[in-house]
Amino acid sequence: MSPVSEFVYRIPGKPGSSRPGAHRSNARGPGLAFANYVRLIDQPDPRRLDLRASIRSVNRDWLVRATRQQSATVIQAIVDVSASMSFGSPVSKLDVAADFMESLGHSAFGYGDALGMVAFDHEPREDLTLTARTGRGVGMIMADILRSHSSAAQSKNNATPMQPQSLNASAFQVSHGASMVFLLSDFHWPLEYLEDTLDLLSHVTVIPIVIWDKNETQPPAAGRWLRTRDSESGKQHNLLMRKSTIRQWQENVSQKRTAINTLFAAHAITPLYMEAGFDAEHLTRYFLETAL
């Protein structure tokens, strides 16, 4: 087995967890970040005694330096497992989501963070949900769950269109205690569904992962007949790929991208697009370049 790629992420602000980790926090504890001075009697640690501050003290108290520790936090992922996520070649979009979850699990373990996952299609999928936990193999377990579901969904080939209530229920489930929520989907459903979801998650950092397949965004050559099937509705169509059809295809993709970007920009969120499979370096660049 090839080693799992990890990526660097960062949490804006300061999580308040008392559990040690790798993020800046407001929790008091051993660390290098100075918090304030406290009396030696309140924090009996002579190693942190500050003589200069003690001499300047109005009450002539012995003062020690109190510091903030680095803390761990909770990362959650909301995964769209509706019918359109089973589309893709050579791997489905759901398999790309599985690759992401496996990498996220390894990355979160390195930071000391707990990782949880919820899934939805036309309803919240409790059978594909794992509560937040820590461990080296957590991401691998989540990836295996998604890959198994992807194989089963492709073999059944049945449409399970996404419903807004299921998305909101999943968002509510992860809205408590998490500092960052990854939202994985192709967003091939009405984007107005997202408004209530983003309101529910307004107090956490939301990272939308837009997973598209090249066969969706790049039309085939002109002059060919193309038989298509809508993954969400199950409806089939025959298309003759004229030049006008290709232009319309490209315009639709551009309009969808613009609509996604505009909606998230209204909430000060920058989506990340995965259109060529999972790439850990792409994730790292996103966090380094995006102002969170």
N, C-alpha and C positions, 0 to 999 in steps of 0.2 A: 504494500500500500504506500502511495506517495504521501509525504507529510502534508498536513493541512496548513494552508496559508492563513496567516493572521493579519489583522489590520489595526491601525492605531485610531482610537476614537477619544473624544474628550467631552466632558460634561460641563456645560456652562454653569456658572454659579458655584455654590459650595453646598454639597449634600450634607445633611445633618446627621447621618448615621454614625453610631458609636463604634461600628465594626471596622477594624483597620483595613485599609485598602490603598489605592493609588491615586485618589482624587483629593483635591483641596477641599477642606470642610470647615465648619464652624465648631466641630466637636473638640472639646478640651482633651488633651492627652499628649503623649510623647511625640515630639516632632520638631521641626525647625522654624515653623511660622510663628512669630511672636504674636501673642494675644493681648496681654496686659500684665500689670504687676499685682501680685496678691501678697498678703502677709504670710510670713513663714509659718505662723501658728495655724493658718488655714490650709497651707500646702507645705507640709514639713519635708522639704527636699533641699537640703543645704547645697547640693551640687548646682542649683540654679540661683543661688543667692547673688544679688546685684548690690555691691557695696555703694556704688555711686548713687543709685536710686534710693537706697536706704538713708544715706546722709541727707539727700534732698527732701526726704519725706517730712511733711509737716508734723506728723505725730511721732516721728523718730521710730517708726516700725522697721523691723527687718523685712525686706521685700525680696521676693523671688520672682523670676520670670515665668509666667504661665504661657504655654504654647498650645498651638492647635495641631492635632494629628491629621494625617492623611486617612481618608475613610473610603470604604466600599459603598456601593449603592446597588439599586435594582434596575436591571434592563429588561424590558418586555418587547415582544414581537407580536404583531397582529398580522396573520397570514391569510390572504384571500385564496381559498381553495375551490372557488366556483369553477364552472365548466370551462370557461375560456383559459384558465390557468393550465389546463392539461394540453393546450396546443403548443407546438414547437417542434423544430427539427434542427439538429439531430437529437436534442434533448428538449423536454417540455419546459415551460416557464416555471412550473412547480418544482422541477428538478433543479433549476437555477436557484429558486428560493431555498431548497434544501442545502445546496452548496453554501449559500450565504449563512444559513443557520449553523452549519457545522463550523465555519470559520468564526462566526460570532461567538460560539460557545468556547472555542479555544482562546479567543481574544479576551472575553469576559473573565475566564479563569485566570488569565495572566494579571488582570487588574484586581482580582479578588471579588468581582461583582457576582451577584446572583442573576440568573437568566430564566425568564419564563416565556411561554408561548401560548397564544390562543389562536384559533382558526375559525373561519366562517365561510358559508356559502349562502344558501337560502335560509340558514338558521345557524346559531352558534354551534360549533362542532366540539362538544365536550370530549369526544373520543380522540380528538387530535390536540388536546390541550394539556399542557404541563405547567404546574405551578412553579413559581420562581424558586430556584435552588442553585447551589454552588457545586462544582465538581468538574473534573477534567473531561468527562465523557458526556456532559449534559447536551452540548451542541450536537454530538454524534447521534444521540438518542432522538433528538428532535428532527434531525435530517433523515434518519431512517423512517420515522413516522410519516414524513412528507413524501419520501420516495415510494413507500408502500402504498400510500393513498394515490399517488400519481399513477402507478401501475394499475391499480384497481379501477381508477376512473377512466383510463384509456381503454381498458378491456370492456367495461360496461358501455362506454360511449353514450351516456345519457346526460341530458342537460339539467343542471341544477342552477338556475339563474340566481344571482346575488340579490338579497333583499336589504333595504336600508336598516330595518330593525335589527338584523343580525350583526351588522357592522357596529351600530350604536351599543348593542349589548356587549360585544367584545371590547369596545373602547371603555365602557364603564367598568368592566371586569379588571382591566389593567390600570385604571386611572388612579388607584390608591397605592401610594408607596413607591411608585416608579419615578426615576429621574429622567429616563429616556425611553421613548417608544419608537420602534421601527415599524412602519406600515408597508407591507409588501403586497403589491397588486399590479395588475396591468391597467387598472382603472377603466376597463371597458364597460362602464355602467354610468348612469347619469351622475355627474360630478356634484350636483346639489345635495346628494346623499352625504357628502363630506362635511357640510356646514355644521350640523349638530355634533358630528364626531369631533371636529376640531375644537368646538366649544367645550366638550367634555374633557378634552386633553389640553386645555389652554394653560394649565399650570405645569406641564411637563414639556420637555423638548421632543418634538415629533420629527422623525426623519423618514420622509416618504421614499420608498424604493420602487421606481417604476420599471417593471420587468416587461420588456417587449421582445418579440422574436423578429429576426430579419425578414422572415417571410410575410410578416404583417406590414412592415414599414417599407420594404423594397418590392415594388410590383414586378411581375414577370415580364418578359419581352413582349413587344407588340406582335399582333397577328396570331396569338394562341387563344384557344378556348380554355377557360378556367372554370372548374366546378368548385364552388365554395359552399361551406356550411357554417352557419352562425352557431358558435359553441354554446351561447347562452340560450337562444330560442330553439335551436335545432333546425331552423329553416335552411333550405338549400337553394342555391341560385347558380345559373350558368352565365358566365360573362365572356364576351369576346373582347380581348385586350386590344382595343383601339388606342390610338395615341391620346384621344380625348379621355378615355377611361383611365389611362395611366396618369394623366395630369390630374384628374379628379382624385385618384387614389393618393397621390402625393400631397395634394391640397388638404385632403381629409386628415392625413397624418400630421401635417403641419398645424392645422387648426386644433387638433386634439392636444398636441404638445403645448401650443400657446394657451389653451384653456386650462390645462393642468398647471402650467407655470403661473398664470394669472391668479387662479384661485389660491394657490399656496402663498404667493407673494403678498396677497391681502392679509395673510396671517404671519408675515415675516418668516416664511419657511421656504427653503430652497430644496426642490426634489432632486433625487439622484437617479439617473437613467441607466439601466442595464440592458443593453441591446445586443451584446455579443457574449452572453454568458457571464459568469461571475468572475470578477477580477479584484483581488484583495488590494492591490496597489491603487486601483480606482477609488476604493473606499477611503484609503489613507489620504489621498490627494483631496478628496472632498472635505474631510475634516480639517485639513491644513489650510485649504483655500477659502472655506465658507466661514463667514463670521457668525458664530452661534451665540 
